Amino acid sequence: MTDITETIRAEKSRTALSVQAGFLTIGLLLLLLAPFFFYPIFLMKLLCFALFACAFNLLLGYTGLLSFGHATFFGGAAYFTAYTVKSWGFPPELGILTGVVGAAFLGLVMGYLAIRRQGIYFAMITLALSQMFFFFCLQAEFTEGEDGIQSVPRGQLFGFIDLNNSTNMYYFVLAIFIIGMLLIWRFIHSPFGMILKSIRENENRAISLGYSVARYKLGAFVMSAALAGLAGALKSLVFQFATLTDVAWQMSGEVILMTLLGGIGTLIGPIFGAGLVVTLQNYLATSEFPVTIITGVVFMICVLIFRRGIVGEFYASWVGRKLGFVYRR
């Protein structure tokens, strides 16, 4: 009887993996063909914010830490990349690396100060530090104040790929997005990621098992900051500018909204959330009705109907379970 049960479970697992692999293949094909049917700048913006939301979800969904200061890493990396590429003549790949390293350093400093507290106190400390960085960017000479850094050159990737071509730029952003998602997937399925989930579920028990919770939290914070910086660095090259909007508290609010809409603790949920918010912003930008009000209404509807987020509810539904998806949040 036990052998039969195990055989059935193994068969279901293989079926689920096949279905999920099919969805992944279809998704990749759609992304490869998308620039032939949609405006490339819109698609690149969507990918940048999707990566940003996934980076934030790494901290909130898998570690249980709510940060109100992630705009610091997103906008900080945008400034670092824009400045080094425009003023120092860095190639785009080196400029992006500079932005990621800068964001990781900011995450290390902010995380070291913030993880000493929990809950709302942690969130408020991240918000306060983020506002400090905002006013630093407002006053610093290299950020050019309220004007921001404009006319950032995209340059030549590896010296021979012209990123001024929108198609080339799109596939470069797509490649970075896929690499970022693979890093997140590997991170959350590693032993380190499993310990983060245990901290999220029961921090006191993780401490009793001998884990240095503060170090694991700090590691997750820095990783999340670096990936958010990667998204911000890409964004500065896509739009060719970096402004105070990127480091404002509203940006931190937007990424929280995207993550909640898509589904906390799901790998692809923030992608759907970012897609929904960016699409609303893009197609309602010329509308007389305020986009923020429409976004707020959509958010309220999702909170009332999709308590786990759009993807989270799908995972938890009968169809999602049959397809082999599991919602563990």
N, C-alpha and C positions, 0 to 999 in steps of 0.2 A: 504493500500500500504506500509505504514511504517512497519507494522508487518511482511509482506512478506519479505521485504528487510532485516529486522533484523534476520528473520529465516534463510534466505540464508547465511547471514554473519556468523551466529552461526554454520551452517552446514559446511561451508568452514573452519572455525576455528577448529572444531572437526576433520575434515579430515586432516588438516595440522598437528595437534598434533599427530594424529595416525601415519602419515607418518614419522614424526620426531622421534617418539618413536620407530618405526620400525628400522630406520637408527641407532639409539642409541643402540638398542639391538644387531643388527648385528655387530656393531663396538666393543661392549663389548665381544661378542662371539669370534670374530677374535683375539682380544687381549688375551683372555684366552687360545686360541689354538695355538697362534703364536709360543711359545717356542718349540713346537713339530716339527716345520717346518723350523724355522730360528735360526740362531746363537743367543743365549740369550744375550751375551755381546752387540751385535749390537742393539738388541731390547731395552736393558736397556739404552744404549747411546741415542737412539732415544727418549725414554720417558723422559729422563733427559733434553734434549735440547728442547723438545716440551713444557715441563713445564716452562723452562726458557723463551722461546719465548712468551708463554701465559702471563707470569708475566710481561714481557716487554710491551706486547700489552695492558695490563691493564693501563699502564701509557700513552703510545702513542695513542692507539686507542680510549680509553674512556675518557682520560683527555686532550689529545692534547699536551703532553709534550714530546719532543724528547730528550732522554738522551743518551749521548755518553760514559757513565760511568758505565753501568750495569755490566760490568765484575768485578767491585769492589765487588759487593754483591755475585755474583756467585763464584768467586775465593776466596774471603774472607771467605765465609762460608765453602768452600772446605778446606782451611787451618785450620780454627778453628776446624772443625770436625776431620780432619786427625790428628791434634796435640793432641787433647783431647783423642781420641780413642787410639792412639799409645803410647803417653807418660804418660798420666794419667790413662789409663786403663778404660775409660768410656765405658759402653755398647753402641751399635750402636744407640739405640733410644735416649739416653741422648746426645751422640755426635752430632746427627742430630739437636736436640733441641738447643744445644749450637751454632751450625752454624747458625741456623735460627735467634736466638736472636742476635748474633753478626752482622749478615747482616742487621737486622732491626735497630740496633743501628747505623751502618754505614749509612744506609738510612736516619735516623733521622738527623744526623750531616750534611751529604751532601745535603739533601733536604732543611734543614733550611738555608743553605748558598746559594743554587742555585735558590730557588723559588722566590727570590727577583727580578729576571730578567726574561725576556720572550724571545721566539724565539731563534735565533742563539746565543744570549748571554747566555741563560740558557744552551744550548747544550755545549758551549765552557767551561763554568764553570764546568759542570759535567765531561768533558774530562780532564780538568786540575786537578781536585781533584782525578780523577781516576788514572792519571799518578803519582800523589804524592803517592797514596797508592801502586802503582806498585813498585816504588823505595823503599818504606818502606819495602815491602815484599822481595825485592832484598837484603836489608841490614840487616834485622832482623835475629836474631840467630834462633828463633824457626821455621822459614820457611826453614832453611838449604840452603838459597841462590839459586843458579842456579840449584842445584841438586833437590830441592824440598823435600817434605816429601814422602819417599818411603816405600813400604811394610806395608801399613796400614791394620791392621787386621779387617776383617768384623765382627768377633765375633758371639755371640749368641743373637738373638733377644728375649727379655723378658726372657732370661736365658735358653731357651730350643729349639729355632728354629735356626738351624745351617745355617748361611748365606753364608758359604763357598760353600754350594751346589748352583750351578747356578740357578736351578729351583726355589728353595726357595727365592733366592735373586731377581729373576725376579718378582715373585708374590708380594714380599714386595715393590719393586719399583713401580709396577703397582698399588698397593693399595694406596701408597702415591700420585701417579700421579692422581688417581681418586679423592682422597680427595682434592688435590690442585685445580683440575678443578671445583669441587663442591663449594669450597670457592670462586673462581673467579666468578662463575655463580651467587652465592648468593650476592656477593659484587656488581656486575654490575646491578642486578635487585632490589637492595635495594634503599630506598630513598637517601642514600648517593651516590650511583652510578648514580641515576638520576640527582642529583645536579652536579656531575662531568661532565656528558654529556652536561648539560646546560652551564657549564664553558667552555667546549670545543667549543661549538657552538657560544656563545656570552658572553665573560667574563664580559664586562661592564654591560650588562643587569643583570647578576647574582649578581654583586656588588650592582646595584641599587635596587635589591629585598631584600637586607640586608644580604646576605650570606657572611661569612668570607672566601673569596676565597683562601687566603693564607693557612688557616688551612685545607681546603679541599684538596688542592694540596699537602700539606705536608702529610696528611693522606694517599692519594693515592700513594705518593712516598714511604712511609714506607711500605705499604702493598705490593707494587710491589717489593721492595727490599727484604722483608722477603720471598716471594715466589721464587724469583730468588735465594736467599740463600738456600732454601729448595732443589732446583734443584742442586745447587753446592755441597751441603752436600751429597746428594745421589750419585752424580758423583764421589766424592772422595772415597766412599765405593765400588762402582761398579768397578772402575779401580784400587783402592787401592793405589792411590797416589794423591798428590796435587802439582802442579808446577806453575811456573811463566806464563805459557801459559794461565792458567785460569784467570789471572788478567790483561793480556795484552790488549791493545786497539783493537787488531784484534778480540778478543772474543766479544767485544761490537759491532764491525762491523758485525760479523756473526749473532748475534741475531737480528740486524736491518734487515739484508738481509732476514732472515727466516720469519720475520713478514711481510715484504713488499711482498714477494713471495706468502705467504698464503692469505693475505688480512687483512689490518688494520681495526680494529673495528668489527671483526667477532670472535666469541668465538673459533671456531675450525680451522680458517684459519692458525694461527701460527703453529698448529700441522702439517698440510700438508706442510707448508713451511719448518719446521724443518725436516720432513721426507724426503723431496726432497734433502735438502742440505746434511744431514747425509748420505743418500743413495749414493749420488754422491761421497762424501768423502770416503766412505767405499769401494765401488766397483771399483773406479778409482784410489785407493791408489797405486796399483801395475802397473798402466799404465805409459808409458813413457811421455804421454802428461800431462802437469801441470793441476792439479785439479782446481786450482784457475781460470785458463782461461776458463775452461768449465763452472764452476759455474758463472763466469761473463757473458758468452754468454747466459746462461739460464736466468740470471737476466735481461739482455737487451731484450731478446725475451718476457719475461713476462711483462716488463714495456711497451713495444710497443703494445702487443696484449691484455694482461690482466691488464688494467689500475687500476682496483680495487683489484688486486690479484686474484689468482686462485679461491678461495672459494668465494670471493666478486663478481667476474664476474658470477659465477654460481648462487649465490643468486639473482643477478639482472637480470638474463636471464628469458626468458619466462618459461622454465622448472622449474627453482627455484621458481618463483612466483606461479606457479600452485601447487607446492608441499608445499607451505605455508611459504617459507623462505623469509625473509625481509632483505634487505641491507639498513641500515640507515646512513651509514657514509657520 
